[in-house]
Amino acid sequence: MSARRLAVAALALTLTVAAPRVQAAPAPRPHAVFTEGRSGQGQLRIERGVPVLTLRGTPREMGRQHGELLKDEIRTLYDDYLVAFVGGPAMARVASATASATLMTHVPDRFREEMEGLAEGAGLPMAAVVLAQAFLDLKKSVQCSTLAATGPAAADGEPLLARNLDFPSLGLAQRYSLVIVREPDRGPRTVTVGWPMLLGTLSGLSERGLALAMMEVYDGGTSTLSGMPYALLYRQTLEEATTVDEALAHLGRARRTTTNNVTLVDAAGGAAVAELSPERVAIRRPSQGVVMATNHFRAEPHRHGEACPRYARLRRDARERARPYTAADLEGLLAEVALGRDNLQAMILMPRARALRLAIGRAPAAAGPYVLLDRGLLFGQPRPSPPRSDTAAPAR
């Protein structure tokens, strides 16, 4: 790497290890409310008050549909949120250059083609799209809480993954959450709960029956720019794995950029928390059908033992509970551990039913109301799965 690129990378790493603070955003300008529309095979519709963006076709076609249908929202989020989040226009240029020289060299062709299509559809420079995929690796700010209930801990035997996403809103982000359904010409359909312009997955579900939710970890461990942006890695995991064990194997083989917890639940009732760092993966399995996570490592050799009131509340509830969890029980628990105005999304992912209960659009989101998005709405008719001949390698 050139001396210039090394200097730029060093600046980005100082962002990575900084405290989770962001520059104050300018007053948001008037913006378009999500409006139903079509672009090619893509469609934006409002379902039960929830904006659902469905993208179909090749990666470039899906990116172009995304950009064209959400052009106004993307522009507002980039100008009024993302640039402020990373520290202003000058730092946005530095961060984008850093990501292009490092993180983006690890991105699969299909994701790069989707990014190019999004830039074309939205009329944005590629540098802006790059920054939107990489900013989470350059500056930590995601908090979040999860609890997975399976087997005897889940009512009616339906595996459940409860998830709060807590993230600085800058007075803006809570209004822009949406559901993105991808129906690629090759590979399984997936659902991501996210925002316009973000192509990766922080919370998601696949038609094969795998649910995933990530949390950042702030204690113990290093960060590196030698890997693809982590949100894209987690989307790739949803697309390529069917079971929790396959997902763990995929994450174990991957180049990981930073310290994260990832909670995984599959349709067969498998569940785990993967504690990830660039150097290693530690795995926690359910105890009596329940496993939870927040923003600290809890398994050896990662364990640091930091206190977290949210984790303590989740663990106490699991220990004292005398009956299996229902979705309503978990919604009440999410409301208790939500981080106020930073609680931008709350959801219950149901991988066996291929459905989710979702609360978005206001903060705290966990106060509700929740909307059920069922299998038919998210995935339509099941598609036949291609034959699977590969065997996943064990996680390291």
Secondary structure, DSSP 8 states (H G I E B T S, - for coil): --HHHHHHHHHHHHHHHS-S----------------EEETTEEEEEETTEEEEEEEESHHHHHHHHHHHTHHHHHHIIIIIIHHHHTSHHHHHHHHHHHHHTGGGGS-HHHHHHHHHHHHHHT--HHHHHHHHHHHHHS-----EEEEE-GGGBGGG--EEEEEEE---TTTGGG--EEEEEEESSS--EEEEE-TT--S-SEEEETTSEEEEEEE--SS----SSS--HHHHHHHHHHH-SSHHHHHHHHHHS---S-EEEEEEETTS-EEEEEE-SS-EEEE--BTTEEEE-SS--STTT------HHHHHHHHHHHH--S-B-HHHHHHHHHHH--GGGEEEEEEEETTTTEEEEE-SSSSGGGS--EEE-HHHHH-S---------------
